[in-house]
């Protein structure tokens, strides 16, 4: 028997419904950090900007920038999905 493919929206609903129920979640896993390689010119610019922002170092500053950008992108996506739901009603 072939399983029905769930839409992204159906998956979101299932995950949100079970988010607070610890028994629904599997065992926690550890994820090893990975390395990202940048050209030297980007590293030099990051070092300069990190100093301007009085960061401890360029890697710390880059991590902060990436985390902030991911939060922004997640919020934009969430807002967009909400607007689509409202528009489709």
C-alpha positions as CSV (number, residue, x, y, z in Angstrom):
1,X,0.0,0.0,0.0
2,X,1.4,3.4,-1.0
3,X,1.6,6.1,1.7
4,X,0.0,9.4,1.0
5,X,2.5,12.3,0.8
6,X,1.7,15.0,3.2
7,X,1.8,18.6,2.2
8,X,4.1,21.0,4.0
9,X,1.0,22.6,5.6
10,X,-0.2,19.2,6.8
11,X,3.2,18.4,8.3
12,X,3.3,21.8,10.0
13,X,-0.1,21.2,11.6
14,X,0.9,17.7,12.9
15,X,4.2,19.0,14.3
16,X,2.5,22.0,16.0
17,X,-0.2,19.8,17.5
18,X,2.4,17.5,19.0
19,X,5.0,20.1,19.9
20,X,4.3,20.1,23.7
21,X,3.8,16.4,24.0
22,X,7.3,15.0,24.9
23,X,6.1,11.4,24.4
24,X,5.6,12.1,20.7
25,X,9.2,13.1,20.2
26,X,12.1,10.7,19.6
27,X,15.4,10.5,21.4
28,X,17.4,13.7,21.2
29,X,20.4,13.7,18.9
30,X,23.6,15.7,18.9
31,X,24.5,17.6,15.8
32,X,28.2,18.3,15.2
33,X,29.0,21.8,14.0
34,X,30.3,22.1,10.5
35,X,32.8,24.4,9.0
36,X,32.0,27.0,6.3
37,X,34.9,28.2,4.2
38,X,35.0,31.7,3.0
39,X,37.4,33.4,0.6
40,X,40.1,35.4,2.3
41,X,38.5,38.7,1.0
42,X,35.3,37.9,2.9
43,X,37.1,37.0,6.0
44,X,39.0,40.3,5.9
45,X,35.7,42.2,5.5
46,X,34.2,40.2,8.4
47,X,37.2,41.0,10.6
48,X,36.8,44.7,9.9
49,X,33.0,44.7,10.5
50,X,33.5,42.6,13.7
51,X,35.8,45.3,15.0
52,X,33.3,48.0,14.2
53,X,30.6,46.1,16.1
54,X,33.1,45.5,19.0
55,X,32.6,41.8,18.7
56,X,35.0,39.3,20.3
57,X,36.1,38.1,16.9
58,X,35.0,37.8,13.4
59,X,33.7,34.2,13.8
60,X,31.5,35.3,16.7
61,X,30.2,38.2,14.7
62,X,29.5,36.0,11.7
63,X,27.6,33.5,13.9
64,X,25.5,36.3,15.3
65,X,24.8,37.7,11.8
66,X,23.7,34.3,10.5
67,X,21.5,33.6,13.5
68,X,19.8,37.1,13.1
69,X,19.3,36.5,9.4
70,X,17.8,33.1,10.0
71,X,15.3,34.6,12.5
72,X,14.4,37.3,10.0
73,X,13.8,34.7,7.2
74,X,11.7,32.5,9.5
75,X,9.6,35.5,10.6
76,X,9.1,36.6,6.9
77,X,8.1,33.1,6.0
78,X,5.7,32.8,8.9
79,X,4.1,36.2,8.1
80,X,3.9,35.2,4.4
81,X,2.1,31.9,5.2
82,X,-0.3,33.7,7.6
83,X,-1.1,36.2,4.9
84,X,-1.7,33.5,2.3
85,X,-4.1,31.8,4.8
86,X,-6.0,35.0,5.3
87,X,-6.1,35.7,1.6
88,X,-7.5,32.3,0.8
89,X,-10.4,32.6,3.2
